[in-house]
Amino acid sequence: MKLRGEVRKGQLVIEPAGLAIACRHFGEGKRVSIEVEPEKNLRTLSQNAYYHAVVVPVIAHILTERLRKEDPDCADVSHDEAHDALKRHILGKVIAGGIEVVRSTTRLSTIGFSDFVERARQIAAEEGYYIPEPGSKDEVA
């Protein structure tokens, strides 16, 4: 169970309701351990919006063009398929108990997600497509 808190005047302050739920969950007399580490800043809503509105559609188009060279009648690559392809290509996969697991972008930090998006932009550039930087006047959302 993960609890969040804040250090104030040298003291760890944890939301009382969350702490109460955790205590009830483990039960009376149970020993528990607490690990304290800095909270990671996850990707922002604006980063996510830019990625899904600007980057993924271009990648879906590129992948559709690639597939159509082999099969002119193939269906367009969907948004979800393009997103999954980027995750697999950039973040990689792991095998857990014989099952392939593709890493998620939801756990990336703001810097990690920026790196992920930049790599996707590079893939597009290698195919001759320009994806504007986030927040640029060229960005179309």
Secondary structure as the mmCIF struct_conf table of DSSP 4:
data_model
#
loop_
_struct_conf.conf_type_id
_struct_conf.id
_struct_conf.beg_label_comp_id
_struct_conf.beg_label_asym_id
_struct_conf.beg_label_seq_id
_struct_conf.end_label_comp_id
_struct_conf.end_label_asym_id
_struct_conf.end_label_seq_id
STRN STRN1 GLY A 5 ARG A 8
TURN_TY1_P TURN_TY1_P1 LYS A 9 GLY A 10
STRN STRN2 GLN A 11 ILE A 14
HELX_RH_AL_P HELX_RH_AL_P1 PRO A 16 PHE A 26
TURN_TY1_P TURN_TY1_P2 GLU A 28 GLY A 29
HELX_LH_PP_P HELX_LH_PP_P1 PRO A 38 LYS A 40
STRN STRN3 LEU A 42 LEU A 42
HELX_LH_PP_P HELX_LH_PP_P2 ARG A 43 THR A 44
HELX_RH_AL_P HELX_RH_AL_P2 LEU A 45 TYR A 50
HELX_RH_PI_P HELX_RH_PI_P1 TYR A 51 VAL A 55
HELX_RH_AL_P HELX_RH_AL_P3 VAL A 56 GLU A 70
TURN_TY1_P TURN_TY1_P3 PRO A 72 ASP A 73
HELX_LH_PP_P HELX_LH_PP_P3 CYS A 74 SER A 78
HELX_RH_AL_P HELX_RH_AL_P4 HIS A 79 LEU A 86
HELX_RH_PI_P HELX_RH_PI_P2 LYS A 87 LEU A 91
STRN STRN4 LYS A 93 ALA A 96
TURN_TY1_P TURN_TY1_P4 GLY A 97 GLY A 98
STRN STRN5 ILE A 99 VAL A 102
HELX_LH_PP_P HELX_LH_PP_P4 ARG A 103 SER A 104
BEND BEND1 THR A 105 THR A 105
TURN_TY1_P TURN_TY1_P5 THR A 106 ARG A 107
STRN STRN6 SER A 109 SER A 109
HELX_RH_AL_P HELX_RH_AL_P5 THR A 110 GLU A 126
TURN_TY1_P TURN_TY1_P6 GLU A 127 GLY A 128
HELX_LH_PP_P HELX_LH_PP_P5 PRO A 132 GLU A 133
TURN_TY1_P TURN_TY1_P7 PRO A 134 GLY A 135
TURN_TY1_P TURN_TY1_P8 LYS A 137 ASP A 138
#
